[in-house]
Amino acid sequence: MLVVGAVLLIVSILLAVYTYNNSYQESVATGSALSEVKKQISAIESGSAAGDLDALNAQKDALSAEKLSLERPYSYSLILLFFAILLTIKGIYNAVAGVAPAGDNVKRLAQAGLLAALCYIGFAFFKIDIPVGPEKTSFHFGNVFCVLAALLIGGYWGGLAGAVGMTIGDLTTSYVTSAPKTFFLKLCIGLIVGLVAHKCFRVSRDHSPKYVAGVTVLASVCGMGFNVVADPLVGYFYKTYLLGVPQDIASALAKMATVTTSVNAVVAVIAASAFYLALRPALRKAGLFVEVSPVKDQK
């Protein structure tokens, strides 16, 4: 794992540098042209200028599609870079701790795939976009299933389910450039929720309903509390230094993200806690409940 991670790390760095200097720079130029077209459309719609609105709208759609296609290679390379870093860290941990690779747990893998799909659906189909200049943020339900995944199957697998599901959601919508940031943050949410729920409080073992409810809410609050702070902060530096977004726009996005992330966090804590407490006895009865071991969860 360490060797694979190291090789991927080198390849991903080279790809990131190459795509940033080529396709992403072209997307920046296309974005500038798109902004000008949008200004012309706004001027015509307000009555302060004349022009062919249909032609401009067609040009706007074409430029938007071109911009997205040019942004994708750089986003893919950054996702690969973050994954390579994760794999390398895991390989170093396994080597230092003397952890042997565990066999695949089919039940947990199947649940991770299902929860990743739910994360994708929660973001891609249940969201409200809020434009901020040439960029945008959104209210969505994706975090609900990201937290639920960590509660059900542990921080490592749950974090990967949230990261993969919501990253695919970004890559298949207009949030392409946010995909690498999403991968990192959702993985961290899962790891934090899993750390509190399973490693600190062993929530998957037999406890009183009151204990389980308290730990579930606490773990959800910790994961979402991290996201409320990290999403705007990481987003600002990510957009400013990796995407080259002007600081005034990045700052406005960070401020708006604080609002949307806070609302998303409240919804996620309430909904994920309710879903987990409802699913826990049903999964136990059906023999599908995964008892997360603190040791196993780190393998």
ChimeraX attribute file (.defattr): number of C-alpha atoms within 10 A of each C-alpha:
attribute: neighborCount
match mode: 1-to-1
recipient: residues
	/A:1	15
	/A:2	18
	/A:3	12
	/A:4	12
	/A:5	21
	/A:6	17
	/A:7	13
	/A:8	20
	/A:9	21
	/A:10	12
	/A:11	15
	/A:12	22
	/A:13	16
	/A:14	13
	/A:15	19
	/A:16	21
	/A:17	13
	/A:18	15
	/A:19	21
	/A:20	20
	/A:21	12
	/A:22	14
	/A:23	17
	/A:24	25
	/A:25	17
	/A:26	16
	/A:27	21
	/A:28	17
	/A:29	12
	/A:30	18
	/A:31	18
	/A:32	14
	/A:33	17
	/A:34	21
	/A:35	17
	/A:36	13
	/A:37	17
	/A:38	17
	/A:39	12
	/A:40	20
	/A:41	22
	/A:42	14
	/A:43	14
	/A:44	16
	/A:45	13
	/A:46	10
	/A:47	9
	/A:48	9
	/A:49	11
	/A:50	12
	/A:51	12
	/A:52	10
	/A:53	14
	/A:54	10
	/A:55	10
	/A:56	16
	/A:57	15
	/A:58	11
	/A:59	16
	/A:60	19
	/A:61	12
	/A:62	12
	/A:63	20
	/A:64	19
	/A:65	12
	/A:66	16
	/A:67	23
	/A:68	21
	/A:69	14
	/A:70	20
	/A:71	23
	/A:72	21
	/A:73	21
	/A:74	26
	/A:75	24
	/A:76	19
	/A:77	22
	/A:78	25
	/A:79	22
	/A:80	20
	/A:81	23
	/A:82	19
	/A:83	19
	/A:84	23
	/A:85	18
	/A:86	16
	/A:87	20
	/A:88	21
	/A:89	16
	/A:90	17
	/A:91	20
	/A:92	16
	/A:93	15
	/A:94	17
	/A:95	13
	/A:96	9
	/A:97	9
	/A:98	9
	/A:99	13
	/A:100	9
	/A:101	10
	/A:102	8
	/A:103	7
	/A:104	8
	/A:105	8
	/A:106	9
	/A:107	12
	/A:108	19
	/A:109	15
	/A:110	11
	/A:111	20
	/A:112	25
	/A:113	19
	/A:114	15
	/A:115	27
	/A:116	29
	/A:117	20
	/A:118	23
	/A:119	29
	/A:120	28
	/A:121	20
	/A:122	21
	/A:123	25
	/A:124	22
	/A:125	12
	/A:126	13
	/A:127	15
	/A:128	14
	/A:129	10
	/A:130	15
	/A:131	12
	/A:132	14
	/A:133	12
	/A:134	12
	/A:135	15
	/A:136	14
	/A:137	20
	/A:138	19
	/A:139	20
	/A:140	23
	/A:141	25
	/A:142	27
	/A:143	30
	/A:144	27
	/A:145	29
	/A:146	35
	/A:147	38
	/A:148	30
	/A:149	32
	/A:150	32
	/A:151	31
	/A:152	27
	/A:153	28
	/A:154	33
	/A:155	31
	/A:156	22
	/A:157	27
	/A:158	34
	/A:159	32
	/A:160	27
	/A:161	33
	/A:162	37
	/A:163	28
	/A:164	26
	/A:165	30
	/A:166	29
	/A:167	26
	/A:168	23
	/A:169	25
	/A:170	22
	/A:171	20
	/A:172	15
	/A:173	12
	/A:174	15
	/A:175	21
	/A:176	21
	/A:177	24
	/A:178	19
	/A:179	25
	/A:180	24
	/A:181	20
	/A:182	24
	/A:183	25
	/A:184	21
	/A:185	21
	/A:186	29
	/A:187	23
	/A:188	22
	/A:189	29
	/A:190	32
	/A:191	24
	/A:192	26
	/A:193	32
	/A:194	34
	/A:195	24
	/A:196	21
	/A:197	29
	/A:198	28
	/A:199	20
	/A:200	12
	/A:201	17
	/A:202	19
	/A:203	24
	/A:204	20
	/A:205	13
	/A:206	10
	/A:207	11
	/A:208	8
	/A:209	9
	/A:210	9
	/A:211	12
	/A:212	22
	/A:213	16
	/A:214	13
	/A:215	20
	/A:216	26
	/A:217	19
	/A:218	17
	/A:219	28
	/A:220	32
	/A:221	21
	/A:222	18
	/A:223	27
	/A:224	29
	/A:225	17
	/A:226	17
	/A:227	23
	/A:228	21
	/A:229	14
	/A:230	16
	/A:231	20
	/A:232	23
	/A:233	16
	/A:234	16
	/A:235	20
	/A:236	22
	/A:237	17
	/A:238	18
	/A:239	21
	/A:240	17
	/A:241	12
	/A:242	13
	/A:243	19
	/A:244	14
	/A:245	18
	/A:246	11
	/A:247	14
	/A:248	11
	/A:249	17
	/A:250	23
	/A:251	19
	/A:252	16
	/A:253	22
	/A:254	22
	/A:255	15
	/A:256	19
	/A:257	25
	/A:258	19
	/A:259	16
	/A:260	19
	/A:261	26
	/A:262	19
	/A:263	14
	/A:264	21
	/A:265	26
	/A:266	17
	/A:267	18
	/A:268	25
	/A:269	24
	/A:270	14
	/A:271	19
	/A:272	24
	/A:273	26
	/A:274	15
	/A:275	13
	/A:276	22
	/A:277	17
	/A:278	11
	/A:279	15
	/A:280	17
	/A:281	12
	/A:282	13
	/A:283	14
	/A:284	12
	/A:285	10
	/A:286	8
	/A:287	9
	/A:288	13
	/A:289	19
	/A:290	17
	/A:291	18
	/A:292	22
	/A:293	16
	/A:294	18
	/A:295	10
	/A:296	11
	/A:297	19
	/A:298	17
	/A:299	15
